[in-house]
Amino acid sequence: MKRGIIAFLFILLIQQVDAQSVRKMELPSFKAVEVLGNFEVMLEQGDKEGVSLVGNDGEVERIKIAVKGGVLRISDVKSLNSRSEAMVIVRYVKLEKVLATAGSLVYKKDGWAVDNLEIVCSSGAKVDFVLQAGKIVAGVDKGGTLTLKGTAKFADAEASTGGIFDAYELQCDSATIRANTGGLAKVFVTQYLQANASAGGEISYRRAPKKLVPKKVLGGKIEQLVE
C-alpha cells in the first residue's frame, strides 16, 4: 500500500514538473526594471539582456513584457490582486533603477556591485538585495518592505505610509534618512546620519554614527537600537 502511494506521488510530481514551461526572450537594452504585478522576479547579471518565464502555460501567458525608453516593464494582463505562480528571471547587463509594486517579490541570489542604484518599493512588494554600492536612493511606502545588506558609501532613503526600509545589515558611511506617516527605517551608519522623523514615522539606527543630526516633529521617533 505504501509503495503504491509513493509511486502515485512520484508520478504526480513528474506531471507537475512536466507541466512547467520555460519561455526565453532576448530583449533590447534596458537600464531600469519595473515590476507591476504579483510576480516573483529574480535578477541575474549577464552579457546580454533577456528574460525567462517559468511556469505553466496559463500563468506564463498572464505576463506582459515590454521595453520602452530603456525601461523593462513586467506587468500582469489579468489582475494585480491575484498571485501569479509564474517566475520571471531577468538577465541584465547594467541596472540603475528597480521599481517593485503590487505585492511582487524581487531579489538577486548573489551580491551586487553597483555605482548608483535607485529602488522604489510600494504596495506590499518585497525587495531583497545584497549590495556593494556607491550611492543608493530608495523609497518605500504603502506596506512595501525593502531589505538591504552589504555596504554603501551613501544612502538617501525614505519610508512612509507603513513602508519598511530594513537596512540594519547595510553598512553605510553616511546617509540621509526620512520616515513619516507610519514608515519605519532601520539603518546602520558609521560616519554621518541625518535623520528626519515625522507624523508617526520611526528611525532606528544601529550603533552610533560619529555625527548624528536628528529632527523629530509631529510624533516622529528616532532611537538607537539596543543590541
Secondary structure, DSSP 8 states (H G I E B T S, - for coil): -HHHHHHHHHHHHHHHHHH-EEEEEE----SEEEEESS-EEEEEE-SS-EEEEEE-HHHHTTEEEEEETTEEEEEESS-SSS----EEEEEES--SEEEEETT-EEEESS-EEEEEEEEEEETT-EEEEEEEEEEEEEEEETT-EEEEEEEEEEEEEEEETT-EEEEEEEEEEEEEEEEETT-EEEEEEEEEEEEEEETT-EEEEES--SEEEEEEETT-EEEE---
